[in-house]
Amino acid sequence: MKILVIGTGGREHAIVRRLSLDSPAPELHAAPGNPGIAALAQCHDVALDDLDGLTALATELAADLVVIGPEAPLVAGLADRMREAGLDVFGPSADAARLEGSKSWAKEIMDAAGVPTARAVTVSDVDALADGLDSVNPLRDVPFVVKADGLAAGKGVVVTDDHEAALEHGRACIEAGGSVVLEEYLDGPEVSLFCVCDGERVVPLAPAQDFKRALAGDAGPNTGGMGAYSPLPWAPPGLVAEIVSRVAEPTVAELSRRGIPFVGILYCGLALTARGTRVVEFNARFGDPETQVVLERLVSPLGPLLAAAARGDLRAVEAPTWHDDAAVVVVVASEGYPVSSRTGGPIGGIDAAEALGAHVIHAGTALDDDGRLLSAGGRVLAVVATGADLVAARSTALAGAEAIDLEGSHFRRDIAQRAAEGQRAAALAQGASSLGSAIRAAGTMQDDAAQSDGTGPIDGTMQTSSTTRSDGTATQSDSTATIEQDADR
């Protein structure tokens, strides 16, 4: 199979890397690609906004499958042009990509499909901002949520307790010629779930959680994502099945009813609130950096799965299967990111990071005329590691990030920390419970002599441990794991 991947970032490098591991390995091409991708695929210097050039390239290559990574060319209609040229494309049409390109339209689709989400109003007049905020947050006792209505590279959302800061962000978006969606604040931990769609059917991948804030402790401004992990040991049983049946399938069915088949990745960003699961946002493509950990855990081939969706029949392939190992990714960002990005700095330490057992994904890199690797964006590298559990995976990922040499760079050292600590406590509690059961079975301990039921501290943690099924859901047993909340709300 000959596959062309469109894009330049970490998401596309992760996709190319996973495709390269399929057996038999496909012939891989990328446009325009990056230095990391170039080690695995033949890169073609065609710009992302050159829709005609990209279509011509795919046609010239006679690509069996085109995978479109970023949102901008999808919203601009690249998938439509390629399908008109007779190509099999994994990526939604411009109409379907409006789920990401217009948050207000996405709300309309969710309302029509009966998908649970936050209450929201769309405002395009500066004078209506204050009343709009009061309509969704009348008591002002929770943070304000203000979202640019269009594409904003993951940084158009402000979640703040400061009423004036919320107004300021709204004014900036409107005065720039756009509109804003003002939302009810959703409490609870967030979950990212990618669903592969063929226009009618939905196949979920493994769930993950990402970290949007720039600084440790979920402080600082929103970013495109500073890290992620999978699986989620605290996830309630049946979560993936619930998301598919209540969110993804109704959305795809509503789009199909309107004559807009959704083919590609439907990214469901969700909050597990006290009132149930709610959609935070939809994206129309793989998310970054969750893609790095989800694909790292994928056992079954990726190429045939994406090709089956592109050809309109996911029944042609088996459901995805997953490693039991955990995966963690830590993003190394340039100095000043996300407010500004210092570029052009030489990068070292990648070999040292990979010698520790991690692998390094290129997100914002370039080569100079002398072949030196330089930073070329805000999120520069993503250091990915796996391990028997989150404790082991994050230890290797953090060590790898520490080995990267880029002046002024920064990364979060708390990615997956709470979940890892909860998983460790769960394992200890489970071990104590098993030991107690063995002692009682030997007749040396009274049933009521000690607590060995795996219960943990009364600190808001959940009592769970999990075994991963092929659909990414988890079955629970009686041990302790801490819910980790991403502060993208």
Disulfide bonds with the S-S distance in Angstrom:
none
